[in-house]
Amino acid sequence: MITTTTTAATTTTTTTTVKFLVLMTREFEKNASELVEELYELDQDKSHLLLDRQLATWKRSSVLKLADSANLMDFMEQDCCQTKLDTIWRGKLSTSTAWWQVRTTQFTHSRSVAYSRSQAER
């Protein structure tokens, strides 16, 4: 009986933690989306560089890679992200463009199309 109570309490705590993390993820995505759009309005080239910049604290991942891995579609559909992904997608690749950026673009594009279709059906 004690085990059941402990398990129920752990499950409740875990559920609460997950809900909190989802809420914080949405809030972070909203703030990041607003920030990247503001930066994009100020300087498109620099904002694209920021999306590509490898972050040492995140194992040299970029903002685009992190957003993709977290499935942050609202962030990824911002003009700044879309124009950067479009640049990569259309083959305007520099020698510094990593292989994962090409794969992320392909994957994100197909997910974006599917997301747009599901929104249109609503």
C-alpha positions as a Markdown table, in Angstrom:
| # | Residue | x | y | z |
|---|---|---|---|---|
| 1 | Met | 0.0 | 0.0 | 0.0 |
| 2 | Ile | 2.8 | 2.4 | 0.8 |
| 3 | Thr | 4.3 | 1.7 | -2.6 |
| 4 | Thr | 1.1 | 2.5 | -4.4 |
| 5 | Thr | 0.8 | 5.9 | -2.5 |
| 6 | Thr | 4.4 | 6.7 | -3.4 |
| 7 | Thr | 3.9 | 5.8 | -7.0 |
| 8 | Ala | 0.7 | 7.9 | -7.2 |
| 9 | Ala | 2.5 | 10.9 | -5.7 |
| 10 | Thr | 5.4 | 10.4 | -8.1 |
| 11 | Thr | 3.0 | 10.2 | -11.1 |
| 12 | Thr | 1.3 | 13.4 | -9.9 |
| 13 | Thr | 4.6 | 15.2 | -9.5 |
| 14 | Thr | 5.8 | 14.0 | -12.9 |
| 15 | Thr | 2.6 | 15.1 | -14.6 |
| 16 | Thr | 2.8 | 18.5 | -13.0 |
| 17 | Thr | 6.4 | 18.8 | -14.0 |
| 18 | Val | 5.7 | 17.9 | -17.6 |
| 19 | Lys | 2.8 | 20.4 | -17.8 |
| 20 | Phe | 5.1 | 23.1 | -16.4 |
| 21 | Leu | 7.8 | 22.3 | -18.9 |
| 22 | Val | 5.3 | 22.4 | -21.8 |
| 23 | Leu | 4.1 | 25.8 | -20.5 |
| 24 | Met | 7.6 | 27.1 | -20.3 |
| 25 | Thr | 8.5 | 25.8 | -23.7 |
| 26 | Arg | 5.5 | 27.6 | -25.2 |
| 27 | Glu | 6.4 | 30.8 | -23.4 |
| 28 | Phe | 10.1 | 30.6 | -24.5 |
| 29 | Glu | 9.0 | 29.9 | -28.1 |
| 30 | Lys | 6.7 | 32.9 | -28.1 |
| 31 | Asn | 9.5 | 35.2 | -26.7 |
| 32 | Ala | 12.1 | 33.7 | -29.1 |
| 33 | Ser | 9.7 | 34.2 | -32.1 |
| 34 | Glu | 9.1 | 37.9 | -31.2 |
| 35 | Leu | 12.8 | 38.5 | -30.7 |
| 36 | Val | 13.9 | 36.9 | -34.0 |
| 37 | Glu | 11.3 | 38.8 | -35.9 |
| 38 | Glu | 12.4 | 42.1 | -34.3 |
| 39 | Leu | 16.0 | 41.3 | -35.2 |
| 40 | Tyr | 15.0 | 40.3 | -38.7 |
| 41 | Glu | 13.3 | 43.7 | -39.2 |
| 42 | Leu | 16.5 | 45.5 | -38.1 |
| 43 | Asp | 19.0 | 43.5 | -40.1 |
| 44 | Gln | 18.1 | 40.4 | -42.2 |
| 45 | Asp | 21.7 | 39.3 | -42.8 |
| 46 | Lys | 22.7 | 39.4 | -39.1 |
| 47 | Ser | 19.5 | 37.7 | -38.0 |
| 48 | His | 20.3 | 34.8 | -40.4 |
| 49 | Leu | 23.8 | 34.6 | -39.0 |
| 50 | Leu | 22.3 | 34.3 | -35.5 |
| 51 | Leu | 20.2 | 31.4 | -36.6 |
| 52 | Asp | 23.2 | 29.6 | -38.0 |
| 53 | Arg | 25.6 | 30.4 | -35.2 |
| 54 | Gln | 27.0 | 27.3 | -33.4 |
| 55 | Leu | 26.4 | 27.6 | -29.7 |
| 56 | Ala | 29.2 | 26.2 | -27.5 |
| 57 | Thr | 26.9 | 25.8 | -24.5 |
| 58 | Trp | 24.6 | 23.6 | -26.6 |
| 59 | Lys | 27.2 | 21.2 | -28.0 |
| 60 | Arg | 27.8 | 23.5 | -31.1 |
| 61 | Ser | 24.1 | 23.2 | -32.2 |
| 62 | Ser | 22.5 | 26.2 | -33.8 |
| 63 | Val | 19.2 | 27.9 | -33.0 |
| 64 | Leu | 17.6 | 26.3 | -36.1 |
| 65 | Lys | 18.8 | 22.8 | -35.0 |
| 66 | Leu | 17.5 | 23.3 | -31.5 |
| 67 | Ala | 14.2 | 24.6 | -32.7 |
| 68 | Asp | 13.8 | 21.7 | -35.0 |
| 69 | Ser | 14.7 | 19.1 | -32.4 |
| 70 | Ala | 12.2 | 20.7 | -30.0 |
| 71 | Asn | 9.5 | 20.8 | -32.7 |
| 72 | Leu | 9.0 | 24.6 | -32.3 |
| 73 | Met | 6.9 | 25.1 | -35.4 |
| 74 | Asp | 5.6 | 28.5 | -34.4 |
| 75 | Phe | 9.3 | 29.7 | -34.2 |
| 76 | Met | 10.3 | 28.0 | -37.4 |
| 77 | Glu | 7.5 | 29.6 | -39.4 |
| 78 | Gln | 8.8 | 33.1 | -38.6 |
| 79 | Asp | 9.9 | 35.1 | -41.7 |
| 80 | Cys | 13.5 | 35.1 | -40.5 |
| 81 | Cys | 13.6 | 31.3 | -40.2 |
| 82 | Gln | 11.7 | 30.7 | -43.4 |
| 83 | Thr | 13.9 | 32.9 | -45.5 |
| 84 | Lys | 17.0 | 31.3 | -44.0 |
| 85 | Leu | 15.6 | 27.8 | -44.6 |
| 86 | Asp | 14.6 | 28.8 | -48.1 |
| 87 | Thr | 18.1 | 30.0 | -48.8 |
| 88 | Ile | 19.5 | 26.6 | -47.7 |
| 89 | Trp | 16.7 | 24.7 | -49.5 |
| 90 | Arg | 17.3 | 26.5 | -52.8 |
| 91 | Gly | 20.9 | 25.5 | -52.9 |
| 92 | Lys | 22.5 | 28.8 | -52.0 |
| 93 | Leu | 24.9 | 26.9 | -49.7 |
| 94 | Ser | 28.2 | 28.2 | -48.6 |
| 95 | Thr | 31.1 | 25.9 | -47.8 |
| 96 | Ser | 30.4 | 26.5 | -44.1 |
| 97 | Thr | 26.8 | 25.0 | -44.3 |
| 98 | Ala | 26.8 | 21.8 | -42.4 |
| 99 | Trp | 25.1 | 18.7 | -43.7 |
| 100 | Trp | 22.6 | 18.7 | -40.8 |
| 101 | Gln | 21.4 | 22.1 | -41.9 |
| 102 | Val | 20.5 | 20.7 | -45.3 |
| 103 | Arg | 18.7 | 17.7 | -43.7 |
| 104 | Thr | 16.9 | 20.0 | -41.2 |
| 105 | Thr | 15.7 | 22.1 | -44.0 |
| 106 | Gln | 14.3 | 19.2 | -45.9 |
| 107 | Phe | 12.7 | 17.7 | -42.8 |
| 108 | Thr | 11.3 | 21.1 | -41.6 |
| 109 | His | 9.9 | 21.9 | -45.1 |
| 110 | Ser | 7.9 | 18.7 | -45.3 |
| 111 | Arg | 6.6 | 19.1 | -41.7 |
| 112 | Ser | 5.7 | 22.8 | -42.5 |
| 113 | Val | 3.7 | 21.7 | -45.5 |
| 114 | Ala | 1.9 | 19.0 | -43.5 |
| 115 | Tyr | 1.2 | 21.5 | -40.7 |
| 116 | Ser | -0.1 | 24.1 | -43.1 |
| 117 | Arg | -2.4 | 21.5 | -44.7 |
| 118 | Ser | -3.8 | 20.5 | -41.3 |
| 119 | Gln | -4.4 | 24.1 | -40.3 |
| 120 | Ala | -6.2 | 24.7 | -43.6 |
| 121 | Glu | -8.5 | 21.7 | -42.9 |
| 122 | Arg | -9.7 | 23.2 | -39.6 |
